[in-house]
Amino acid sequence: MAREGDMLLVEYVKQGIPAEIQNSRGDTFLILAAYSGQSELALALIDEAGAEVNYLNQSNQSALTCAVFRGDEPLVRALLERGARPDAGTPNAIDAAKTFDQTALLPLLEGSPE
Protein backbone atom coordinates (compact mmCIF):
# COMPACT_ATOMS: atom_id res chain seq x y z
CA MET A 1 0.00 0.00 0.00
CA ALA A 2 2.80 2.44 0.81
CA ARG A 3 4.57 1.77 -2.48
CA GLU A 4 1.37 2.61 -4.35
CA GLY A 5 0.69 5.77 -2.33
CA ASP A 6 -2.54 4.46 -0.84
CA MET A 7 -3.72 7.25 1.44
CA LEU A 8 -5.79 4.76 3.47
CA LEU A 9 -2.56 4.02 5.33
CA VAL A 10 -2.81 7.41 7.01
CA GLU A 11 -6.25 6.52 8.32
CA TYR A 12 -5.08 3.09 9.48
CA VAL A 13 -2.25 4.68 11.46
CA LYS A 14 -4.61 7.27 12.92
CA GLN A 15 -6.87 4.36 13.97
CA GLY A 16 -4.03 2.67 15.86
CA ILE A 17 -1.72 0.74 13.53
CA PRO A 18 1.81 1.76 14.59
CA ALA A 19 3.38 4.25 12.17
CA GLU A 20 6.72 2.49 12.64
CA ILE A 21 5.46 -1.01 11.88
CA GLN A 22 8.14 -2.68 9.74
CA ASN A 23 8.48 -5.21 6.98
CA SER A 24 11.18 -7.91 7.08
CA ARG A 25 13.85 -5.33 6.12
CA GLY A 26 12.81 -2.84 8.77
CA ASP A 27 11.15 -0.49 6.29
CA THR A 28 8.28 1.59 7.65
CA PHE A 29 5.39 3.00 5.64
CA LEU A 30 7.27 6.31 5.46
CA ILE A 31 10.48 4.76 4.14
CA LEU A 32 8.57 2.72 1.55
CA ALA A 33 6.60 5.78 0.44
CA ALA A 34 9.77 7.88 0.11
CA TYR A 35 11.62 5.13 -1.78
CA SER A 36 8.67 4.72 -4.15
CA GLY A 37 8.26 8.43 -4.83
CA GLN A 38 4.91 8.67 -3.03
CA SER A 39 5.47 12.17 -1.65
CA GLU A 40 1.87 12.92 -0.75
CA LEU A 41 1.61 9.78 1.35
CA ALA A 42 5.04 10.29 2.93
CA LEU A 43 4.19 13.79 4.08
CA ALA A 44 0.72 12.83 5.29
CA LEU A 45 2.24 10.02 7.36
CA ILE A 46 4.42 12.60 9.10
CA ASP A 47 1.97 15.50 9.31
CA GLU A 48 -1.25 13.65 10.04
CA ALA A 49 -0.20 10.33 11.52
CA GLY A 50 2.96 11.20 13.45
CA ALA A 51 5.46 9.00 11.60
CA GLU A 52 9.03 9.41 12.84
CA VAL A 53 10.91 11.31 10.12
CA ASN A 54 14.37 10.05 11.20
CA TYR A 55 13.51 6.38 11.66
CA LEU A 56 16.23 4.06 10.27
CA ASN A 57 15.56 0.69 8.65
CA GLN A 58 17.73 -2.42 9.11
CA SER A 59 20.07 -1.11 6.39
CA ASN A 60 20.48 2.01 8.55
CA GLN A 61 18.76 4.23 5.96
CA SER A 62 16.15 6.93 6.47
CA ALA A 63 13.27 8.22 4.36
CA LEU A 64 15.48 11.20 3.48
CA THR A 65 18.20 8.91 2.15
CA CYS A 66 15.58 7.13 0.02
CA ALA A 67 14.31 10.44 -1.38
CA VAL A 68 17.88 11.49 -2.19
CA PHE A 69 18.52 8.17 -3.95
CA ARG A 70 15.53 8.92 -6.19
CA GLY A 71 16.62 12.53 -6.74
CA ASP A 72 13.25 13.72 -5.46
CA GLU A 73 14.14 17.32 -4.59
CA PRO A 74 10.63 18.42 -3.53
CA LEU A 75 10.39 15.50 -1.09
CA VAL A 76 13.94 16.09 0.14
CA ARG A 77 13.04 19.72 0.87
CA ALA A 78 9.80 18.74 2.59
CA LEU A 79 11.50 16.12 4.76
CA LEU A 80 14.21 18.58 5.79
CA GLU A 81 11.52 21.13 6.69
CA ARG A 82 9.99 18.48 8.95
CA GLY A 83 13.24 17.81 10.79
CA ALA A 84 14.89 15.07 8.75
CA ARG A 85 18.59 14.84 9.56
CA PRO A 86 20.94 14.60 6.56
CA ASP A 87 23.57 12.94 8.78
CA ALA A 88 21.28 10.17 10.05
CA GLY A 89 22.15 6.64 9.04
CA THR A 90 24.91 4.93 7.13
CA PRO A 91 25.02 5.76 4.34
CA ASN A 92 23.45 9.05 5.27
CA ALA A 93 21.66 11.35 2.82
CA ILE A 94 24.81 13.33 2.03
CA ASP A 95 26.74 10.13 1.27
CA ALA A 96 23.86 8.90 -0.89
CA ALA A 97 23.82 12.15 -2.88
CA LYS A 98 27.53 11.74 -3.64
CA THR A 99 27.32 8.01 -4.39
CA PHE A 100 24.26 8.14 -6.64
CA ASP A 101 25.21 11.31 -8.54
CA GLN A 102 22.57 13.49 -6.91
CA THR A 103 25.09 16.24 -6.20
CA ALA A 104 22.57 18.97 -7.07
CA LEU A 105 20.96 18.10 -3.72
CA LEU A 106 24.16 18.65 -1.71
CA PRO A 107 23.65 22.39 -1.02
CA LEU A 108 20.20 21.61 0.33
CA LEU A 109 21.49 18.75 2.48
CA GLU A 110 24.48 20.70 3.71
CA GLY A 111 22.33 23.59 4.89
CA SER A 112 22.66 26.16 2.11
CA PRO A 113 19.63 25.71 -0.15
CA GLU A 114 19.84 27.43 -3.51
C-alpha positions as a printed NumPy array, in Angstrom:
array([[ 0.   ,  0.   ,  0.   ],
       [ 2.804,  2.441,  0.81 ],
       [ 4.571,  1.767, -2.482],
       [ 1.374,  2.61 , -4.347],
       [ 0.692,  5.765, -2.335],
       [-2.541,  4.457, -0.843],
       [-3.718,  7.25 ,  1.444],
       [-5.786,  4.764,  3.47 ],
       [-2.559,  4.017,  5.334],
       [-2.806,  7.409,  7.012],
       [-6.253,  6.525,  8.317],
       [-5.076,  3.093,  9.478],
       [-2.247,  4.681, 11.458],
       [-4.611,  7.268, 12.922],
       [-6.872,  4.363, 13.966],
       [-4.032,  2.668, 15.856],
       [-1.719,  0.743, 13.528],
       [ 1.808,  1.756, 14.588],
       [ 3.382,  4.249, 12.169],
       [ 6.72 ,  2.491, 12.638],
       [ 5.461, -1.014, 11.876],
       [ 8.139, -2.681,  9.739],
       [ 8.482, -5.213,  6.979],
       [11.178, -7.911,  7.079],
       [13.848, -5.328,  6.117],
       [12.81 , -2.844,  8.771],
       [11.148, -0.494,  6.29 ],
       [ 8.281,  1.59 ,  7.648],
       [ 5.387,  2.997,  5.638],
       [ 7.265,  6.31 ,  5.457],
       [10.475,  4.757,  4.141],
       [ 8.568,  2.719,  1.546],
       [ 6.604,  5.779,  0.436],
       [ 9.771,  7.875,  0.11 ],
       [11.619,  5.132, -1.779],
       [ 8.669,  4.724, -4.149],
       [ 8.256,  8.435, -4.827],
       [ 4.914,  8.666, -3.029],
       [ 5.474, 12.169, -1.652],
       [ 1.871, 12.924, -0.755],
       [ 1.614,  9.783,  1.353],
       [ 5.04 , 10.288,  2.928],
       [ 4.194, 13.795,  4.078],
       [ 0.724, 12.827,  5.287],
       [ 2.239, 10.019,  7.356],
       [ 4.424, 12.601,  9.096],
       [ 1.974, 15.497,  9.312],
       [-1.249, 13.65 , 10.042],
       [-0.198, 10.325, 11.516],
       [ 2.96 , 11.201, 13.449],
       [ 5.456,  9.001, 11.597],
       [ 9.027,  9.414, 12.841],
       [10.911, 11.306, 10.122],
       [14.367, 10.053, 11.199],
       [13.51 ,  6.379, 11.663],
       [16.231,  4.062, 10.269],
       [15.556,  0.69 ,  8.652],
       [17.732, -2.419,  9.106],
       [20.067, -1.111,  6.392],
       [20.479,  2.015,  8.549],
       [18.758,  4.227,  5.962],
       [16.146,  6.93 ,  6.466],
       [13.275,  8.221,  4.356],
       [15.483, 11.2  ,  3.478],
       [18.2  ,  8.907,  2.145],
       [15.578,  7.134,  0.022],
       [14.306, 10.444, -1.38 ],
       [17.882, 11.488, -2.185],
       [18.523,  8.167, -3.95 ],
       [15.529,  8.923, -6.186],
       [16.624, 12.529, -6.744],
       [13.25 , 13.718, -5.459],
       [14.14 , 17.317, -4.59 ],
       [10.63 , 18.418, -3.533],
       [10.389, 15.502, -1.094],
       [13.94 , 16.088,  0.143],
       [13.038, 19.724,  0.869],
       [ 9.799, 18.743,  2.59 ],
       [11.5  , 16.118,  4.764],
       [14.206, 18.579,  5.789],
       [11.524, 21.128,  6.694],
       [ 9.994, 18.479,  8.949],
       [13.238, 17.812, 10.794],
       [14.895, 15.068,  8.75 ],
       [18.594, 14.843,  9.565],
       [20.941, 14.601,  6.561],
       [23.569, 12.943,  8.777],
       [21.276, 10.168, 10.048],
       [22.154,  6.636,  9.041],
       [24.913,  4.932,  7.126],
       [25.024,  5.76 ,  4.344],
       [23.452,  9.051,  5.267],
       [21.656, 11.348,  2.823],
       [24.813, 13.325,  2.03 ],
       [26.745, 10.128,  1.271],
       [23.856,  8.896, -0.893],
       [23.821, 12.149, -2.88 ],
       [27.526, 11.737, -3.644],
       [27.324,  8.014, -4.392],
       [24.257,  8.14 , -6.641],
       [25.209, 11.309, -8.544],
       [22.571, 13.489, -6.907],
       [25.092, 16.237, -6.197],
       [22.567, 18.969, -7.066],
       [20.956, 18.102, -3.717],
       [24.155, 18.653, -1.71 ],
       [23.652, 22.391, -1.02 ],
       [20.199, 21.612,  0.325],
       [21.487, 18.753,  2.481],
       [24.484, 20.698,  3.713],
       [22.335, 23.588,  4.886],
       [22.655, 26.165,  2.112],
       [19.626, 25.709, -0.154],
       [19.836, 27.434, -3.513]])
